[in-house]
Amino acid sequence: MLLQSLLWPYVEWVIRFWLAKLFFMFGVSQLMHWQVTLALAGNENPIPFIAPAEAAYISTACDLAGAALLALGFMTRYAAIPLLALSFITQWQYEPFDTQLFWTALFGWFAINGAGPVSMDGLLRHGLEESAIPLIPRIIGFSKQLRSRGSPLYASMIRVWLGLALLLSALAGSMQWNLASVARWLPLDVAMRTPVPAAFLGGALFVLGVGTRYVAIALLLSLFVYSVTDPRATDAIYLAMLLAMLGVHGGGSVSLDLAIDALRRRLSRKQDPHGPPSAERLPRVVIVGAGFGGLRCAEALRHVRVSVTLIDRNNYHLFQPLLYQVATAALSPGDIAMPARPMFRDAPNTRLLLGAVTGIDTKRQTVLLEKLLREGGVGGARTGAQRDRGRTGNQAPHSDRVRAGGGHFGCD
């Protein structure tokens, strides 16, 4: 987790920028030699189901625009998808190269995982998540789901794919196997430049998904040492990129690493029946009111080992300082009423209850609601706000009042 949060954002930026620079140079070269590009498209159409001239325009535009967006990290998924398609079609239709396979694998990662924090997407992601622009929050939510569920599965696929390439390359060298039938879909040429013992052991462990992070880091170091002594291994930079990805993110959602970890946790729970405190055993904190004070208190307890219950009679947080603009029809009520539940979607120790608190029993440590009795440990009551006019408090009798949520707020 430390590598993923501290090191990977910059490694991911280097990989993204490397690919962007490469494909941008492809696009520039095609533009500078446009007649040659058209002639090549006529002989070897890069997109076989489109007319050659149109295919040349599309491939050049994808190289230039996709590379620019990829370098900025802006709309990274939509930039990676056409570049992925071009790399895959080229590998499938024409002369296969390991480099094109690695491009396809890396673009697939960016199409599923998107760009990291060091990108325009990373800067805009949090602000657009609560945007009022139609469909934008849904697109951001879908992207988060795709990243959280698709990235581990894709990492497993890349792990098995690399493991098979390493394992077959090691076996082919010792048993004289003919692997021409699978050479189009496995990077065997680059894998054969890995030392045979490291390729055999690393490939077997990759296929099983055992110790993926440690195996990837060890293979990365061996590949670096081998590339110093063998100049042919310099094009193995793309293999190093994928190994770095596995070294940071692990073996993905389908691996023996996860099964071993689940078994270890189960055995530890059997040995220690009390185990770590569950939600029922954690100290309970009940916060009454989802105003500024209640939300600030719940936010401060987000990463504390306590069970937090936030109770409010409304399912939204009211931004009271802008009530006067609603009263004067400058804003709609929806602009200052934000749903409270999404604020704590990623806080498993926090739950929100909709209800009106009718009382607090300090002796029994319970909070009384209209329809149920809620037990509590430590309580926090943040049930309202008062006007603060600073040094103009003598104006209070002469100010208008805005009725909202059962309370009165000044409108000066």
Backbone hydrogen bonds in HBPLUS format (Angstrom, degrees):
<---DONOR---> <-ACCEPTOR-->    atom                        ^
c    i                          cat <-CA-CA->   ^        H-A-AA   ^      H-
h    n   atom  resd res      DA  || num        DHA   H-A  angle D-A-AA Bond
n    s   type  num  typ     dist DA aas  dist angle  dist       angle   num
A0005-SER N   A0001-MET O   3.04 MM   4  6.21 147.6  2.15 144.1 150.9     1
A0006-LEU N   A0002-LEU O   2.95 MM   4  5.95 157.1  2.01 150.7 157.0     2
A0007-LEU N   A0003-LEU O   2.98 MM   4  4.99 133.2  2.20 119.1 133.2     3
A0008-TRP N   A0003-LEU O   2.87 MM   5  6.09 163.3  1.90 167.1 168.4     4
A0010-TYR N   A0007-LEU O   3.18 MM   3  5.88 132.7  2.41 118.8 128.6     5
A0011-VAL N   A0007-LEU O   3.20 MM   4  6.44 157.9  2.25 149.0 155.5     6
A0012-GLU N   A0008-TRP O   2.71 MM   4  5.76 168.6  1.73 166.4 168.3     7
A0013-TRP N   A0009-PRO O   3.13 MM   4  6.21 144.7  2.26 128.1 137.3     8
A0014-VAL N   A0010-TYR O   3.02 MM   4  6.27 153.7  2.09 143.1 149.2     9
A0015-ILE N   A0011-VAL O   2.99 MM   4  6.31 162.0  2.02 153.3 157.6    10
A0016-ARG N   A0012-GLU O   2.92 MM   4  6.09 163.8  1.95 148.7 153.5    11
A0017-PHE N   A0013-TRP O   2.86 MM   4  5.98 161.2  1.89 149.3 154.7    12
A0018-TRP N   A0014-VAL O   2.87 MM   4  5.98 153.4  1.94 146.9 154.4    13
A0019-LEU N   A0015-ILE O   3.08 MM   4  6.31 169.0  2.09 154.3 155.7    14
A0020-ALA N   A0016-ARG O   2.94 MM   4  6.11 156.8  2.00 145.5 152.8    15
A0021-LYS N   A0017-PHE O   2.89 MM   4  6.02 163.1  1.92 149.0 153.0    16
A0022-LEU N   A0018-TRP O   3.07 MM   4  6.28 160.3  2.11 148.5 153.9    17
A0023-PHE N   A0019-LEU O   3.03 MM   4  6.24 172.0  2.04 156.6 157.5    18
A0024-PHE N   A0020-ALA O   2.88 MM   4  5.92 148.1  1.98 146.7 156.2    19
A0025-MET N   A0021-LYS O   3.07 MM   4  6.21 153.0  2.14 144.2 150.4    20
A0026-PHE N   A0022-LEU O   3.09 MM   4  6.45 143.6  2.23 138.5 149.0    21
A0027-GLY N   A0023-PHE O   3.01 MM   4  6.28 160.2  2.05 145.9 149.5    22
A0028-VAL N   A0024-PHE O   2.92 MM   4  6.20 159.7  1.97 150.1 155.7    23
A0029-SER N   A0025-MET O   2.90 MM   4  5.97 160.6  1.94 144.9 150.5    24
A0030-GLN N   A0026-PHE O   3.00 MM   4  6.26 152.4  2.07 147.9 155.4    25
A0031-LEU N   A0027-GLY O   3.04 MM   4  6.31 152.8  2.12 145.5 152.7    26
A0032-MET N   A0028-VAL O   2.91 MM   4  6.16 159.8  1.96 154.0 159.4    27
A0033-HIS N   A0029-SER O   3.12 MM   4  6.22 140.4  2.28 140.7 149.9    28
A0037-THR N   A0033-HIS O   2.92 MM   4  6.23 150.7  2.01 148.1 157.6    29
A0038-LEU N   A0034-TRP O   2.89 MM   4  6.19 156.8  1.95 152.4 157.2    30
A0039-ALA N   A0035-GLN O   2.95 MM   4  6.17 155.4  2.02 142.7 149.8    31
A0040-LEU N   A0036-VAL O   2.83 MM   4  6.06 160.4  1.87 151.4 156.6    32
A0041-ALA N   A0037-THR O   2.87 MM   4  6.06 151.1  1.95 143.6 152.3    33
A0042-GLY N   A0038-LEU O   2.96 MM   4  6.22 142.4  2.11 141.0 150.7    34
A0043-ASN N   A0039-ALA O   3.09 MM   4  6.43 145.0  2.21 142.9 152.1    35
A0044-GLU N   A0040-LEU O   2.54 MM   4  5.51 166.1  1.56 158.0 163.3    36
A0050-ILE N   A0047-ILE O   3.11 MM   3  5.82 156.3  2.17 132.8 132.9    37
A0055-ALA N   A0051-ALA O   2.82 MM   4  6.00 156.9  1.87 159.6 167.6    38
A0056-ALA N   A0052-PRO O   2.92 MM   4  6.19 148.7  2.02 147.3 155.1    39
A0057-TYR N   A0053-ALA O   3.09 MM   4  6.46 158.7  2.14 150.7 155.5    40
A0058-ILE N   A0054-GLU O   2.91 MM   4  6.13 166.0  1.93 153.8 157.9    41
A0059-SER N   A0055-ALA O   2.88 MM   4  5.96 169.4  1.89 150.6 154.0    42
A0060-THR N   A0056-ALA O   3.06 MM   4  6.08 160.2  2.10 144.4 150.2    43
A0061-ALA N   A0057-TYR O   2.93 MM   4  6.07 162.1  1.96 149.5 154.9    44
A0062-CYS N   A0058-ILE O   2.85 MM   4  6.03 157.5  1.90 151.7 158.3    45
A0063-ASP N   A0059-SER O   2.96 MM   4  6.14 154.9  2.02 142.8 149.6    46
A0064-LEU N   A0060-THR O   3.03 MM   4  6.27 165.4  2.05 152.8 155.9    47
A0065-ALA N   A0061-ALA O   2.85 MM   4  5.80 159.1  1.90 152.7 157.1    48
A0066-GLY N   A0062-CYS O   2.86 MM   4  5.23 141.3  2.01 125.6 138.3    49
A0067-ALA N   A0063-ASP O   3.12 MM   4  5.77 148.5  2.22 124.8 133.7    50
A0068-ALA N   A0064-LEU O   3.04 MM   4  6.22 158.2  2.09 146.3 152.2    51
A0069-LEU N   A0065-ALA O   3.00 MM   4  6.22 169.5  2.01 156.1 158.5    52
A0070-LEU N   A0066-GLY O   2.86 MM   4  5.92 152.8  1.94 143.2 151.8    53
A0071-ALA N   A0067-ALA O   2.94 MM   4  6.10 155.1  2.00 147.3 152.9    54
A0072-LEU N   A0068-ALA O   3.16 MM   4  6.41 157.6  2.21 147.0 152.6    55
A0073-GLY N   A0069-LEU O   2.85 MM   4  5.86 127.9  2.13 138.1 152.9    56
A0074-PHE N   A0069-LEU O   3.07 MM   5  5.22 153.2  2.14 147.7 150.9    57
A0120-MET N   A0072-LEU O   3.16 MM  48  6.22 156.1  2.22 145.9 153.3    58
A0121-ASP N   A0073-GLY O   2.81 MM  48  5.89 151.2  1.89 150.9 151.8    59
A0079-ALA N   A0075-MET O   3.03 MM   4  6.30 135.9  2.23 146.5 159.7    60
A0079-ALA N   A0076-THR O   3.16 MM   3  5.04 128.8  2.44  92.7 106.6    61
A0080-ALA N   A0076-THR O   2.86 MM   4  6.03 148.8  1.95 151.4 159.7    62
A0081-ILE N   A0077-ARG O   3.10 MM   4  6.27 150.5  2.19 151.3 157.4    63
A0084-LEU N   A0080-ALA O   2.80 MM   4  5.93 149.8  1.89 151.9 161.1    64
A0085-ALA N   A0081-ILE O   2.95 MM   4  6.22 157.4  2.00 151.4 157.4    65
A0086-LEU N   A0082-PRO O   2.95 MM   4  6.19 159.8  1.99 149.1 153.7    66
A0087-SER N   A0083-LEU O   3.03 MM   4  6.18 161.8  2.07 145.0 150.0    67
A0088-PHE N   A0084-LEU O   2.91 MM   4  6.11 158.7  1.96 151.3 157.5    68
A0089-ILE N   A0085-ALA O   2.91 MM   4  6.07 164.5  1.94 152.3 156.4    69
A0090-THR N   A0086-LEU O   2.99 MM   4  6.09 161.0  2.02 147.3 152.7    70
A0091-GLN N   A0087-SER O   3.05 MM   4  6.22 158.1  2.10 143.9 149.6    71
A0092-TRP N   A0088-PHE O   2.90 MM   4  6.03 149.8  1.99 146.2 155.2    72
A0093-GLN N   A0089-ILE O   2.80 MM   4  5.76 166.6  1.82 154.1 157.3    73
A0094-TYR N   A0090-THR O   3.09 MM   4  5.53 156.2  2.15 135.2 142.2    74
A0101-LEU N   A0098-ASP O   3.01 MM   3  5.07 120.0  2.38  97.1 112.7    75
A0102-PHE N   A0098-ASP O   2.98 MM   4  6.37 156.6  2.04 155.8 162.1    76
A0103-TRP N   A0099-THR O   2.90 MM   4  6.23 154.3  1.96 148.4 156.1    77
A0104-THR N   A0100-GLN O   2.98 MM   4  6.18 160.4  2.02 144.1 149.0    78
A0105-ALA N   A0101-LEU O   2.94 MM   4  6.24 158.6  1.99 149.0 154.9    79
A0106-LEU N   A0102-PHE O   2.91 MM   4  6.10 163.3  1.94 153.9 157.8    80
A0107-PHE N   A0103-TRP O   2.85 MM   4  6.00 166.3  1.87 156.9 161.0    81
A0108-GLY N   A0104-THR O   2.91 MM   4  6.00 147.3  2.02 141.2 150.6    82
A0109-TRP N   A0105-ALA O   3.12 MM   4  6.42 143.3  2.26 138.0 147.0    83
A0110-PHE N   A0106-LEU O   3.13 MM   4  6.52 157.2  2.18 148.7 153.7    84
A0111-ALA N   A0107-PHE O   2.86 MM   4  6.05 146.8  1.97 145.1 155.0    85
A0112-ILE N   A0108-GLY O   3.14 MM   4  6.30 140.6  2.30 139.9 148.4    86
A0113-ASN N   A0109-TRP O   2.72 MM   4  5.72 164.8  1.74 159.7 163.1    87
A0114-GLY N   A0110-PHE O   2.89 MM   4  4.60 137.7  2.07 112.3 123.6    88
A0119-SER N   A0117-PRO O   2.94 MM   2  5.59 132.0  2.18 105.2  91.0    89
A0123-LEU N   A0119-SER O   3.18 MM   4  6.51 144.1  2.32 138.4 147.5    90
A0123-LEU N   A0120-MET O   3.13 MM   3  5.07 121.1  2.49  93.0 107.7    91
A0124-LEU N   A0120-MET O   2.94 MM   4  6.17 154.9  2.00 153.0 159.7    92
A0125-ARG N   A0121-ASP O   2.82 MM   4  5.60 137.3  2.00 147.9 157.3    93
A0128-LEU N   A0124-LEU O   2.98 MM   4  6.03 165.9  2.00 163.1 167.1    94
A0129-GLU N   A0125-ARG O   3.17 MM   4  6.18 129.6  2.43 138.5 150.0    95
A0131-SER N   A0128-LEU O   3.05 MM   3  4.67 164.2  2.08 105.4 105.9    96
A0136-ILE N   A0133-ILE O   3.34 MM   3  5.81 147.8  2.46 122.4 131.5    97
A0139-ILE N   A0135-LEU O   2.91 MM   4  6.15 154.5  1.98 154.6 162.0    98
A0140-ILE N   A0136-ILE O   2.92 MM   4  6.21 161.5  1.96 158.4 163.4    99
A0141-GLY N   A0137-PRO O   2.86 MM   4  6.02 155.5  1.92 143.1 150.4   100
A0142-PHE N   A0138-ARG O   2.85 MM   4  6.06 156.1  1.91 146.6 152.9   101
A0143-SER N   A0139-ILE O   2.91 MM   4  6.12 153.1  1.98 144.8 152.4   102
A0144-LYS N   A0140-ILE O   2.99 MM   4  6.28 152.0  2.07 146.9 153.9   103
A0145-GLN N   A0141-GLY O   3.04 MM   4  6.31 159.1  2.09 147.7 153.1   104
A0146-LEU N   A0142-PHE O   2.84 MM   4  6.06 158.4  1.89 149.8 156.3   105
A0147-ARG N   A0143-SER O   2.89 MM   4  6.07 153.5  1.96 144.3 151.5   106
A0148-SER N   A0144-LYS O   2.89 MM   4  6.08 166.0  1.91 151.9 155.5   107
A0149-ARG N   A0145-GLN O   2.93 MM   4  5.93 158.1  1.97 149.3 154.8   108
A0150-GLY N   A0146-LEU O   2.69 MM   4  5.01 140.2  1.85 126.8 140.4   109
A0151-SER N   A0147-ARG O   3.31 MM   4  5.26 149.2  2.41 115.9 124.6   110
A0154-TYR N   A0150-GLY O   2.86 MM   4  6.04 158.8  1.90 156.0 162.6   111
A0155-ALA N   A0151-SER O   2.86 MM   4  6.03 154.5  1.93 150.4 157.6   112
A0156-SER N   A0152-PRO O   3.10 MM   4  6.35 147.0  2.21 139.4 147.3   113
A0253-SER N   A0152-PRO O   3.12 MM 101  4.99 146.9  2.23  97.5 103.6   114
A0157-MET N   A0153-LEU O   3.09 MM   4  6.46 152.7  2.16 144.9 152.0   115
A0158-ILE N   A0154-TYR O   2.91 MM   4  6.21 162.7  1.94 155.9 159.9   116
A0159-ARG N   A0155-ALA O   2.93 MM   4  6.05 153.0  2.01 142.8 150.6   117
A0160-VAL N   A0156-SER O   3.02 MM   4  6.27 164.9  2.04 152.7 155.1   118
A0161-TRP N   A0157-MET O   2.93 MM   4  6.06 160.9  1.96 149.0 155.2   119
A0162-LEU N   A0158-ILE O   2.91 MM   4  6.06 166.3  1.93 151.4 154.4   120
A0163-GLY N   A0159-ARG O   2.85 MM   4  5.97 154.1  1.92 144.6 153.2   121
A0164-LEU N   A0160-VAL O   2.88 MM   4  6.07 158.4  1.92 151.7 155.8   122
A0165-ALA N   A0161-TRP O   3.16 MM   4  6.39 158.6  2.20 143.2 149.1   123
A0166-LEU N   A0162-LEU O   2.91 MM   4  6.14 166.2  1.93 156.2 159.2   124
A0167-LEU N   A0163-GLY O   2.89 MM   4  5.96 163.8  1.91 149.2 154.5   125
A0168-LEU N   A0164-LEU O   2.87 MM   4  5.88 169.5  1.89 150.6 154.1   126
A0169-SER N   A0165-ALA O   2.99 MM   4  5.99 154.1  2.06 141.7 149.3   127
A0170-ALA N   A0166-LEU O   3.07 MM   4  6.21 153.3  2.14 144.2 150.7   128
A0171-LEU N   A0167-LEU O   3.01 MM   4  6.25 159.6  2.05 149.3 155.0   129
A0172-ALA N   A0168-LEU O   2.77 MM   4  5.81 154.4  1.84 146.5 154.1   130
A0173-GLY N   A0169-SER O   3.25 MM   4  6.30 149.2  2.36 136.5 142.8   131
A0175-MET N   A0171-LEU O   2.84 MM   4  5.86 149.8  1.93 154.0 162.7   132
A0176-GLN N   A0172-ALA O   2.91 MM   4  5.05 123.4  2.24 132.7 136.6   133
A0182-VAL N   A0179-LEU O   3.25 MM   3  5.69 143.0  2.40 109.0 117.8   134
A0185-TRP N   A0182-VAL O   3.14 MM   3  5.64 144.1  2.28 110.5 119.4   135
A0186-LEU N   A0182-VAL O   3.07 MM   4  6.14 126.6  2.37 151.6 166.6   136
A0188-LEU N   A0186-LEU O   2.76 MM   2  5.52 136.7  1.95 109.2  95.4   137
A0191-ALA N   A0187-PRO O   3.07 MM   4  6.16 156.6  2.13 144.8 152.2   138
A0192-MET N   A0188-LEU O   2.85 MM   4  5.93 144.7  1.97 147.4 154.4   139
A0193-ARG N   A0190-VAL O   3.05 MM   3  5.41 153.6  2.12 108.3 116.6   140
A0194-THR N   A0191-ALA O   3.07 MM   3  5.50 163.1  2.09 112.9 117.3   141
A0199-ALA N   A0195-PRO O   2.77 MM   4  5.97 157.7  1.82 159.1 166.8   142
A0200-PHE N   A0196-VAL O   2.87 MM   4  6.00 164.4  1.89 158.3 161.3   143
A0201-LEU N   A0197-PRO O   3.04 MM   4  6.15 173.8  2.04 152.0 153.5   144
A0202-GLY N   A0198-ALA O   2.84 MM   4  5.60 153.7  1.91 140.0 148.8   145
A0203-GLY N   A0199-ALA O   2.84 MM   4  5.59 152.7  1.91 134.6 143.1   146
A0204-ALA N   A0200-PHE O   3.09 MM   4  6.20 162.4  2.13 145.5 150.0   147
A0205-LEU N   A0201-LEU O   3.06 MM   4  6.26 164.7  2.09 151.3 155.5   148
A0206-PHE N   A0202-GLY O   2.85 MM   4  5.97 149.5  1.95 145.5 154.7   149
A0207-VAL N   A0203-GLY O   2.98 MM   4  6.18 163.1  2.01 151.3 154.8   150
A0208-LEU N   A0204-ALA O   3.16 MM   4  6.39 157.4  2.21 145.1 150.9   151
A0209-GLY N   A0205-LEU O   2.73 MM   4  5.75 133.2  1.95 137.1 151.1   152
A0210-VAL N   A0205-LEU O   3.05 MM   5  5.27 160.5  2.09 144.6 149.7   153
A0256-LEU N   A0208-LEU O   3.30 MM  48  6.27 150.8  2.40 140.6 149.1   154
A0257-ASP N   A0209-GLY O   2.87 MM  48  5.98 129.6  2.13 159.4 161.1   155
A0215-VAL N   A0211-GLY O   2.91 MM   4  6.02 163.6  1.94 163.0 168.5   156
A0216-ALA N   A0212-THR O   2.86 MM   4  5.96 163.5  1.89 154.0 158.5   157
A0217-ILE N   A0213-ARG O   3.05 MM   4  6.27 160.5  2.09 148.0 153.0   158
A0218-ALA N   A0214-TYR O   2.96 MM   4  6.12 158.8  2.00 145.8 151.9   159
A0219-LEU N   A0215-VAL O   2.86 MM   4  6.06 162.1  1.89 153.2 158.0   160
A0220-LEU N   A0216-ALA O   2.89 MM   4  6.01 148.6  1.99 141.7 151.1   161
A0221-LEU N   A0217-ILE O   3.02 MM   4  6.29 154.2  2.08 146.3 152.1   162
A0222-SER N   A0218-ALA O   2.97 MM   4  6.23 160.7  2.01 149.3 155.0   163
A0223-LEU N   A0219-LEU O   2.82 MM   4  5.91 152.1  1.90 145.1 152.9   164
A0224-PHE N   A0220-LEU O   3.04 MM   4  6.23 149.3  2.14 140.0 148.0   165
A0225-VAL N   A0221-LEU O   3.02 MM   4  6.31 160.7  2.06 150.4 154.8   166
A0226-TYR N   A0222-SER O   2.92 MM   4  6.04 158.0  1.97 145.2 151.7   167
A0227-SER N   A0223-LEU O   2.93 MM   4  6.03 148.1  2.03 142.2 150.3   168
A0228-VAL N   A0225-VAL O   3.29 MM   3  5.40 137.7  2.48  96.8 107.8   169
A0230-ASP N   A0226-TYR O   2.90 MM   4  6.04 138.2  2.08 146.4 159.2   170
A0233-ALA N   A0230-ASP O   3.10 MM   3  5.85 161.5  2.14 122.9 127.6   171
A0234-THR N   A0231-PRO O   3.24 MM   3  5.79 162.5  2.27 120.3 120.5   172
A0236-ALA N   A0233-ALA O   3.01 MM   3  5.33 159.1  2.05 112.9 117.2   173
A0239-LEU N   A0236-ALA O   3.13 MM   3  5.19 121.9  2.48  97.0 111.1   174
A0240-ALA N   A0236-ALA O   3.05 MM   4  6.43 152.6  2.13 147.8 155.8   175
A0241-MET N   A0237-ILE O   2.97 MM   4  6.32 142.0  2.12 138.7 149.0   176
A0242-LEU N   A0238-TYR O   3.13 MM   4  6.46 158.3  2.18 147.2 151.0   177
A0243-LEU N   A0239-LEU O   2.93 MM   4  6.17 156.3  1.99 149.1 156.4   178
A0244-ALA N   A0240-ALA O   2.89 MM   4  6.06 150.9  1.97 144.4 152.2   179
A0245-MET N   A0241-MET O   3.02 MM   4  6.33 150.3  2.11 142.4 150.5   180
A0246-LEU N   A0242-LEU O   3.00 MM   4  6.32 159.3  2.04 150.4 154.7   181
A0247-GLY N   A0243-LEU O   2.80 MM   4  5.97 149.4  1.89 144.9 154.5   182
A0248-VAL N   A0244-ALA O   3.09 MM   4  6.27 136.1  2.29 141.1 150.6   183
A0249-HIS N   A0245-MET O   2.90 MM   4  6.02 175.7  1.90 158.1 159.5   184
A0250-GLY N   A0246-LEU O   2.84 MM   4  4.95 140.7  1.99 129.8 136.0   185
A0260-ILE N   A0256-LEU O   2.79 MM   4  5.94 162.6  1.82 155.1 159.2   186
A0261-ASP N   A0257-ASP O   2.94 MM   4  6.10 155.9  2.00 144.3 151.5   187
A0262-ALA N   A0258-LEU O   2.86 MM   4  6.07 156.9  1.91 148.8 154.9   188
A0263-LEU N   A0259-ALA O   2.95 MM   4  6.16 156.5  2.00 145.2 151.7   189
A0264-ARG N   A0260-ILE O   2.87 MM   4  6.09 154.1  1.94 146.4 153.9   190
A0265-ARG N   A0261-ASP O   2.99 MM   4  6.25 157.0  2.05 147.6 153.1   191
A0266-ARG N   A0262-ALA O   2.98 MM   4  6.21 153.0  2.05 144.2 151.9   192
A0267-LEU N   A0263-LEU O   2.92 MM   4  6.15 160.5  1.96 151.3 156.1   193
A0268-SER N   A0264-ARG O   2.93 MM   4  6.11 153.5  2.00 144.9 152.6   194
A0269-ARG N   A0265-ARG O   2.98 MM   4  6.19 146.2  2.10 142.1 150.5   195
A0270-LYS N   A0266-ARG O   3.09 MM   4  6.39 147.7  2.20 142.5 151.1   196
A0271-GLN N   A0267-LEU O   2.96 MM   4  6.24 154.8  2.03 149.1 155.8   197
A0272-ASP N   A0268-SER O   2.98 MM   4  6.05 143.3  2.12 138.1 147.8   198
A0275-GLY N   A0272-ASP O   3.00 MM   3  5.18 112.4  2.47 103.5 119.4   199
A0281-ARG N   A0278-SER O   3.06 MM   3  5.19 126.2  2.36  97.5 111.4   200
A0282-LEU N   A0278-SER O   2.92 MM   4  6.06 134.6  2.13 151.7 164.0   201
A0307-SER N   A0283-PRO O   2.81 MM  24  6.02 167.2  1.82 157.9 162.4   202
A0378-VAL N   A0284-ARG O   2.88 MM  94  6.32 160.8  1.92 159.4 158.9   203
A0285-VAL N   A0307-SER O   2.81 MM  22  6.05 160.4  1.84 158.9 158.0   204
A0309-THR N   A0285-VAL O   2.81 MM  24  6.21 155.3  1.87 162.5 169.2   205
A0286-VAL N   A0378-VAL O   2.90 MM  92  6.34 153.6  1.97 155.8 164.6   206
A0380-GLY N   A0286-VAL O   2.76 MM  94  6.14 144.0  1.88 161.1 163.1   207
A0287-ILE N   A0309-THR O   2.77 MM  22  6.09 167.3  1.78 161.7 165.4   208
A0311-ILE N   A0287-ILE O   2.81 MM  24  6.14 169.2  1.82 172.1 176.0   209
A0288-VAL N   A0380-GLY O   2.70 MM  92  6.11 161.7  1.74 162.1 168.4   210
A0382-ARG N   A0288-VAL O   2.73 MM  94  5.64 163.0  1.76 156.2 162.3   211
A0289-GLY N   A0311-ILE O   2.61 MM  22  5.73 172.5  1.61 174.8 176.3   212
A0295-LEU N   A0291-GLY O   2.97 MM   4  6.00 169.3  1.98 152.7 155.9   213
A0296-ARG N   A0292-PHE O   3.00 MM   4  6.05 155.7  2.06 142.7 150.1   214
A0297-CYS N   A0293-GLY O   2.97 MM   4  6.10 154.6  2.04 145.5 152.3   215
A0298-ALA N   A0294-GLY O   2.96 MM   4  6.18 161.9  1.99 149.6 154.5   216
A0299-GLU N   A0295-LEU O   2.83 MM   4  5.95 154.8  1.89 147.2 154.5   217
A0300-ALA N   A0296-ARG O   3.02 MM   4  6.17 149.5  2.11 140.7 148.2   218
A0301-LEU N   A0297-CYS O   3.22 MM   4  6.48 133.3  2.46 137.7 149.4   219
A0301-LEU N   A0298-ALA O   3.20 MM   3  5.14 132.5  2.44  93.3 105.9   220
A0302-ARG N   A0299-GLU O   3.23 MM   3  5.09 165.0  2.25 104.9 107.4   221
A0304-VAL N   A0301-LEU O   3.27 MM   3  5.00 166.6  2.29 102.3 105.8   222
A0306-VAL N   A0304-VAL O   2.73 MM   2  5.63 133.8  1.95 111.6  96.3   223
A0308-VAL N   A0349-ASN O   2.82 MM  41  6.01 163.9  1.84 165.5 169.8   224
A0351-ARG N   A0308-VAL O   2.96 MM  43  6.33 153.0  2.03 150.0 157.8   225
A0310-LEU N   A0351-ARG O   2.87 MM  41  6.23 167.1  1.89 163.0 166.9   226
A0353-LEU N   A0310-LEU O   2.84 MM  43  6.14 161.8  1.87 154.5 158.0   227
A0312-ASP N   A0353-LEU O   3.16 MM  41  6.60 157.2  2.21 164.7 170.2   228
A0355-GLY N   A0312-ASP O   2.94 MM  43  5.70 160.7  1.97 124.1 130.2   229
A0340-ALA N   A0315-ASN O   3.36 MM  25  6.09 163.6  2.39 120.4 124.1   230
A0317-HIS N   A0338-MET O   2.63 MM  21  5.17 164.7  1.65 152.8 155.4   231
A0338-MET N   A0317-HIS O   2.97 MM  21  5.17 157.7  2.02 150.4 147.6   232
A0319-PHE N   A0336-ILE O   2.84 MM  17  5.15 169.3  1.85 160.3 163.5   233
A0322-LEU N   A0319-PHE O   3.32 MM   3  6.26 163.6  2.35 125.4 129.3   234
A0323-LEU N   A0320-GLN O   2.98 MM   3  5.28 165.3  2.01 125.4 124.2   235
A0325-GLN N   A0322-LEU O   3.10 MM   3  5.41 133.5  2.32 103.2 114.9   236
A0326-VAL N   A0323-LEU O   3.08 MM   3  5.15 125.7  2.39  96.9 110.9   237
A0327-ALA N   A0323-LEU O   2.92 MM   4  6.26 156.4  1.98 151.0 158.2   238
A0328-THR N   A0324-TYR O   2.99 MM   4  6.20 137.9  2.17 136.6 147.0   239
A0330-ALA N   A0325-GLN O   2.71 MM   5  4.95 141.8  1.85 161.7 163.8   240
A0331-LEU N   A0325-GLN O   3.18 MM   6  5.57 146.5  2.29 118.1 117.2   241
A0329-ALA N   A0326-VAL O   3.07 MM   3  4.93 162.7  2.10 104.9 108.0   242
A0335-ASP N   A0332-SER O   3.01 MM   3  5.56 154.6  2.08 116.7 124.0   243
A0336-ILE N   A0333-PRO O   3.25 MM   3  5.77 152.4  2.33 111.6 118.3   244
A0343-MET N   A0340-ALA O   3.18 MM   3  5.56 139.6  2.35 107.0 118.1   245
A0344-PHE N   A0341-ARG O   3.09 MM   3  5.75 155.9  2.15 120.0 125.8   246
A0345-ARG N   A0342-PRO O   3.37 MM   3  4.95 163.1  2.40 105.5 102.4   247
A0347-ALA N   A0344-PHE O   3.20 MM   3  5.03 160.5  2.24 106.6 106.2   248
A0350-THR N   A0347-ALA O   3.07 MM   3  5.61 166.5  2.09 123.5 125.5   249
A0358-THR N   A0368-LEU O   2.73 MM  10  5.47 155.6  1.79 142.1 150.2   250
A0368-LEU N   A0359-GLY O   2.72 MM   9  4.94 161.2  1.75 149.1 152.0   251
A0361-ASP N   A0366-THR O   2.91 MM   5  5.23 154.1  1.98 149.0 156.5   252
A0365-GLN N   A0361-ASP O   2.88 MM   4  5.67 113.6  2.33 135.9 153.4   253
A0366-THR N   A0361-ASP O   3.08 MM   5  5.23 159.0  2.12 142.1 148.2   254
A0376-GLY N   A0365-GLN O   2.81 MM  11  5.42 152.5  1.89 156.9 148.4   255
A0367-VAL N   A0374-ARG O   2.63 MM   7  5.06 169.2  1.64 163.4 166.1   256
A0374-ARG N   A0367-VAL O   2.90 MM   7  5.06 163.3  1.93 165.6 161.4   257
A0369-LEU N   A0372-LEU O   2.98 MM   3  5.27 152.9  2.05 168.1 176.1   258
A0392-THR N   A0389-ARG O   3.14 MM   3  5.31 163.4  2.17 119.4 123.5   259
A0395-GLN N   A0392-THR O   3.06 MM   3  5.83 166.3  2.08 123.9 127.1   260
A0396-ALA N   A0393-GLY O   3.19 MM   3  5.72 171.0  2.20 117.3 119.9   261
A0398-HIS N   A0395-GLN O   2.92 MM   3  5.40 141.2  2.08 115.0 126.7   262
A0399-SER N   A0396-ALA O   3.32 MM   3  5.38 166.3  2.34 108.7 112.7   263
A0411-CYS N   A0400-ASP O   2.96 MM  11  5.23 153.8  2.03 141.1 137.5   264
A0402-VAL N   A0409-PHE O   2.93 MM   7  5.40 165.0  1.95 153.6 158.4   265
A0409-PHE N   A0402-VAL O   3.25 MM   7  5.40 155.3  2.31 139.6 146.9   266
A0404-ALA N   A0407-GLY O   3.15 MM   3  5.58 168.8  2.16 161.2 163.7   267
A0407-GLY N   A0404-ALA O   3.03 MM   3  5.58 169.3  2.04 122.5 125.6   268
